[in-house]
Amino acid sequence: MPQFHALFLLELVVFGGAAIAWGLWELHSTNKAIRKREAEEAAQREQASE
């Protein structure tokens, strides 16, 4: 059954890689949203101080 073992490892690599890629994408999207919100809040503070 070495073919089954190789297929299992291939699936492990594929799904593991997909999970890592999804996690990194979520992290990137979250950081992007946080930076955008912080920039909007800073702009509002600047307008309020004028």
C-alpha positions in Angstrom: 0.0 0.0 0.0 2.8 2.6 -0.6 0.6 4.3 -3.2 -2.1 5.0 -0.6 0.6 6.4 1.7 1.9 8.7 -1.0 -1.6 9.9 -1.8 -2.2 10.6 1.8 1.0 12.7 2.1 0.1 14.5 -1.1 -3.3 15.4 0.3 -1.7 16.5 3.6 0.7 18.8 1.8 -2.1 20.2 -0.5 -4.6 20.8 2.3 -2.0 22.0 4.7 -0.7 24.5 2.2 -4.2 25.7 1.4 -4.9 26.2 5.1 -1.7 28.2 5.6 -2.5 30.3 2.5 -6.0 31.0 3.7 -4.7 31.9 7.2 -2.1 34.3 5.7 -4.8 35.9 3.4 -7.1 36.4 6.4 -4.2 38.0 8.4 -3.4 40.3 5.4 -7.0 41.3 5.0 -7.5 42.0 8.7 -4.3 44.1 8.8 -5.4 46.0 5.7 -8.8 46.8 7.3 -7.2 47.9 10.5 -4.8 50.3 8.8 -7.7 51.7 6.7 -9.8 52.3 9.8 -6.9 53.9 11.7 -6.3 56.2 8.7 -10.0 57.2 8.7 -10.0 57.9 12.4 -6.8 60.0 12.1 -8.4 62.0 9.3 -11.5 62.6 11.5 -9.3 63.7 14.4 -7.5 66.2 12.1 -10.8 67.6 10.8 -12.1 67.9 14.4 -9.0 69.8 15.6 -9.2 72.4 12.8 
